[in-house]
């Protein structure tokens, strides 16, 4: 009977209830943490609190990756611990690490593996023809392989006037491009033509390779042109083409009457007169003038008056741009003009032009040259000539695309998310050659970094919720139990 009285006592009732509630609360917390840990192991989740979600893939990459139904292996040739250590002290490596791992989270067909060649040198032998080294990144499918490097994930630009260096991330650009390259059913080929003392073409080549063109150089004076290529590029030659070389260009663009080929010609103010090449361009309706385009409206000047924001004059190549209001920067451009807009099966169109507040400045202006006294006008700086044939109602074209200056493809313009030089050019070329399923991911700037969760912060939060909080709950429960029992 005494035991029953104890069970009915107020102290027992309150003490037992408190104990049951405390134990129940602890059990719930523990179960929640166990479930959360299992879910995180199965579906890893990172919280990105940066303003532009720089640690996450863009919707364009996610949409593309989710549709993949073939296996892709990404091998990062460095130990994961070394990469994590670098990420803990560098926001650039942190962002690259998160971006690389995010691909595997979007599609189970994608696997990411870290391989330290210092410990597994035999791995490089598997890709012996690709010069795989420590810090290489190998992206592999059953169709093809693409090799890049960790340093390719970043872009460094030095301001020559201030000496400061700006670093931006190309991690998503490089990785999405590599995945597209190894999974595309067909890869477009492009030939960069040499043999006439051309200017450095690295900037334009980078545009093509980063958008999955298979780029090769061909010396037009000694080689036959690759008929499998869809695109030829002539980049600011300083000697003229021969009649035999121009016949090669004509034959390539005619393609046995089938058309479907394109040529990009990029002029330079450093070129001498090239009468044969310029006559060839004239056959496509485009003439290159003398002098340099100069902007008098200082609000549209970027650094100096020869560098200006251009106007888009043909909407067909603007509508797909993510931010069509961003400027395309023209720099040291020669003026272009059209011989005609339509002639038989040929058409010619202006694509980019300098504003109506522009003037022309001679290459060597005299001391008495006064910019304010010159007539202002709009000058074309990019144009396209097109030949068209029809198969039923389907138009098949060959195109000659002309830009008035090579400086607009300087990396300071093409790598910046503030300008449309990169995206517009890629979009334009892709449409001319009929390249589909293309993405153009902008670089990520770290100049104004917002709040982010680092690995150490993530570890601290995990320990807090998985261990510290349950222990505190247990201690509080024991204290409450003891205090109530002693009442």
Order of alpha helices (4+ residues) and beta strands (2+ residues): alpha-alpha-alpha-beta-alpha-alpha-beta-alpha-beta-beta-beta-beta-alpha-beta-alpha-beta-beta-alpha-beta-alpha-beta-beta-beta-beta-beta-beta-beta-beta-beta-beta-alpha-alpha-beta-alpha-alpha
